[in-house]
Amino acid sequence: MFIKGVSVIVLLGYRKQHIMNRIYGYARCSTNHQQVDSQIQQLKDAGCTKVFSEKVSSRTPAEQRPQLQAVLTVLEESDTLVLTRLDRCGRTQNEVVNILHDLQTKGIFVKTLDGLIDTKSLGKMAPLVVGLLTGLAEVERNLILERSRESVEYRRRTNGNLGGRPTLEKVKKENIRRLRDEGHSLRKIVTLTGVSLSAVQKVCKEEIAA
C-alpha cells in the first residue's frame, strides 16, 4: 500500500525507529544548597525529551536513587542517556562503570556534556572504551585494598593504633585513680576530668583487679 508514493511499511518502520531513538537526561545535585535547574536546562538544550532529576547525596548508592532507577528502567535499546558529567550517576568509579557497562550491553548509548564519553559516536570502539574503564575501576579497587592492608600491617609492626577507641593517657589514668582514692563518685570524676564514664569505670576496674 502506498500513500502519495510512500510505502506504509516504510513509514511505520521510520516511525518505530524514531520512537526507539529517544534521548533522556538525568540530573543530580547533592545538597539542599545546590540547584539542579542549570543541569536540567543543559540537558534540554542537548536534545533530551525528558529529564529525570533529584537531590541526593553523592554518598547514596545508585540503587537508592529513585529518579536514577526510573530513567534506567525506561531506557530501551537505541535510546541515549545524557548526563552533564559521568559522576552524576554513581557513588564510586566502580559503580559508575558498572552502570555504563550494563547500558552498553543493552544497546543503550551514554553521552556526557563535558565531552568525556559518547558511546554512540564511538561506534564499534564503544565496547573497548567501556572495557578499559572497567579495567581501570578494578585496578583502583585493588590499589585501595592493597594500601589498606599495607597501612594495617605497618601499624601492627610499629605498635600503632589499629582503630577503635584510643587508649587513655597515663596521666589521666593516674588522676582518675587519685580522685577515686579520695572518695569521689564516678560521675564526679567524669565532671572533674572530662573523661567518659565508661573510660572511668574501666580504669577503676583495672585498679581493683590489680
Helices and strands as residue ranges (DSSP letters): E 2-3, E 6-7, H 8-20, E 23-29, H 37-45, E 50-55, G 62-64, H 66-74, E 80-83, G 86-89, H 93-105, E 109-112, H 119-122, G 123-125, H 126-157, H 170-181, H 186-193, H 197-209
